């Protein structure tokens, strides 16, 4: 059996050429990369997890320990970290069952600033938040929309809790 020899000049010539492959929008195939700041305990609700998991391939959970809101209350901060960490683990487990990539980040500082920085650092396409009816939330969302005009902020309304 004879092997065909390749023309070395032709091989070198073709080596520099790139195949012309049409660009594929991976967001349409896989979904997008999203940031989910944990602003309430409602992010662990199945309806919220279902809403974000259907639209994303990578989910970044962000827990911000807001030092401005606590002003030196160490016991409160410790409790906040423990509760937040438990919430993150519950959400990660639920997202993992949907076979999505999920990363978690805990940051200290101002909530609005940390959300802005993490959205830019991770190059997210969207930020998902549970819609709330309090002043802090309204100011936060307004601030995010102003500071992150290239990133979509999607507010997901959940049914009110029945007590």
C-alpha positions as CSV (number, residue, x, y, z in Angstrom):
1,X,0.0,0.0,0.0
2,X,1.5,3.3,-1.1
3,X,1.1,6.5,0.9
4,X,0.5,9.7,-1.0
5,X,3.0,12.3,-0.3
6,X,1.7,15.7,0.5
7,X,3.2,18.8,-1.1
8,X,5.0,20.5,1.7
9,X,4.7,23.9,0.1
10,X,0.9,23.5,-0.3
11,X,0.7,22.3,3.4
12,X,2.5,25.4,4.6
13,X,0.3,27.6,2.4
14,X,-2.9,26.1,3.7
15,X,-1.7,26.2,7.3
16,X,-2.1,29.9,7.5
17,X,-5.6,29.9,6.1
18,X,-8.6,29.8,8.5
19,X,-11.7,27.9,7.7
20,X,-14.7,30.1,7.0
21,X,-17.2,29.0,9.6
22,X,-20.2,31.1,10.2
23,X,-20.5,32.7,13.7
24,X,-22.8,30.9,16.0
25,X,-24.8,32.7,18.7
26,X,-24.1,30.5,21.7
27,X,-26.7,32.4,23.7
28,X,-29.4,30.9,21.5
29,X,-28.0,27.4,21.9
30,X,-27.0,27.4,25.6
31,X,-28.7,30.4,27.1
32,X,-27.0,33.3,28.8
33,X,-24.8,34.0,31.7
34,X,-26.8,35.7,34.5
35,X,-26.2,37.2,37.9
36,X,-28.7,36.6,40.8
37,X,-28.1,38.9,43.8
38,X,-29.7,37.4,46.9
39,X,-31.8,40.3,48.1
40,X,-34.5,38.4,49.9
41,X,-35.1,34.8,50.9
42,X,-37.5,34.3,48.0
43,X,-34.8,33.5,45.5
44,X,-35.0,29.9,46.7
45,X,-38.6,29.5,45.6
46,X,-39.1,27.0,42.9
47,X,-40.9,29.5,40.6
48,X,-37.9,31.8,40.7
49,X,-35.4,29.0,40.1
50,X,-37.5,27.7,37.2
51,X,-37.7,31.1,35.6
52,X,-33.9,31.7,35.7
53,X,-32.9,28.2,34.9
54,X,-34.9,28.1,31.7
55,X,-33.1,31.2,30.4
56,X,-29.5,30.7,31.5
57,X,-26.6,28.3,31.0
58,X,-24.5,29.8,33.8
59,X,-25.9,31.3,37.0
60,X,-23.8,33.4,39.4
61,X,-25.3,33.8,42.9
62,X,-24.2,36.8,44.7
63,X,-24.6,37.3,48.5
64,X,-23.6,40.8,49.6
65,X,-22.9,41.4,53.3
66,X,-23.7,45.1,53.4
67,X,-21.5,46.6,56.0
68,X,-23.3,50.0,55.8
69,X,-26.5,48.5,56.9
70,X,-25.0,46.7,59.9
71,X,-22.7,49.4,61.4
72,X,-20.6,47.3,63.7
73,X,-23.1,44.6,64.7
74,X,-20.8,41.6,64.6
75,X,-23.4,39.1,65.8
76,X,-25.8,40.2,63.1
77,X,-23.2,39.9,60.4
78,X,-22.3,36.4,61.5
79,X,-26.0,35.4,61.4
80,X,-26.5,37.1,58.1
81,X,-23.6,35.1,56.6
82,X,-24.9,31.8,58.0
83,X,-28.4,32.4,56.7
84,X,-27.2,33.6,53.3
85,X,-24.8,30.7,52.9
86,X,-27.6,28.2,53.7
87,X,-29.9,30.0,51.1
88,X,-27.1,29.8,48.5
89,X,-26.6,26.1,49.1
90,X,-30.3,25.5,48.7
91,X,-30.5,27.4,45.4
92,X,-27.3,25.8,44.1
93,X,-28.7,22.3,44.8
94,X,-32.0,23.2,43.0
95,X,-30.1,24.7,40.0
96,X,-27.8,21.7,39.9
97,X,-30.8,19.4,39.5
98,X,-31.6,21.4,36.3
99,X,-28.1,20.6,35.0
100,X,-27.0,24.3,34.9
101,X,-23.6,25.7,35.9
102,X,-23.9,27.6,39.2
103,X,-21.2,29.6,41.0
104,X,-21.6,31.4,44.3
105,X,-19.8,34.6,45.5
106,X,-19.9,36.2,48.9
107,X,-18.8,39.8,49.0
108,X,-18.5,42.5,51.7
109,X,-19.5,46.0,50.9
110,X,-22.3,48.2,49.4
111,X,-24.9,46.1,47.7
112,X,-25.4,48.3,44.6
113,X,-21.6,48.6,44.1
114,X,-21.0,44.9,44.4
115,X,-23.8,44.0,42.0
116,X,-22.4,46.4,39.5
117,X,-18.8,45.2,39.9
118,X,-19.7,41.5,39.7
119,X,-21.9,42.0,36.6
120,X,-19.0,43.6,34.9
121,X,-16.4,41.2,36.1
122,X,-18.3,38.1,35.0
123,X,-19.6,39.7,31.8
124,X,-23.2,38.7,32.5
125,X,-26.0,39.2,30.0
126,X,-28.7,39.7,32.6
127,X,-29.3,40.3,36.3
128,X,-32.4,38.6,37.7
129,X,-34.0,39.9,40.9
130,X,-37.2,39.0,42.8
131,X,-39.5,42.0,42.5
132,X,-40.1,43.7,45.9
133,X,-42.2,46.6,47.0
134,X,-39.8,48.4,49.4
135,X,-37.8,51.6,49.0
136,X,-34.4,50.0,49.2
137,X,-35.3,47.6,46.4
138,X,-36.7,50.4,44.1
139,X,-33.6,52.6,44.6
140,X,-31.3,49.6,44.0
141,X,-33.0,48.6,40.7
142,X,-33.1,52.2,39.5
143,X,-29.4,52.5,40.3
144,X,-28.5,49.2,38.5
145,X,-30.4,50.3,35.3
146,X,-28.5,53.6,35.3
147,X,-25.1,52.2,35.9
148,X,-25.5,49.0,33.8
149,X,-27.3,50.1,30.7
150,X,-25.8,47.3,28.6
151,X,-27.1,44.6,30.9
152,X,-30.7,43.7,31.1
153,X,-32.2,43.9,34.6
154,X,-35.2,41.5,34.8
155,X,-37.5,41.6,37.7
156,X,-39.4,38.4,38.4
157,X,-42.7,38.8,40.2
158,X,-43.6,35.9,42.5
159,X,-47.0,35.3,44.0
160,X,-47.3,36.8,47.4
161,X,-46.8,34.4,50.3
162,X,-50.0,33.1,51.8
163,X,-49.9,33.1,55.6
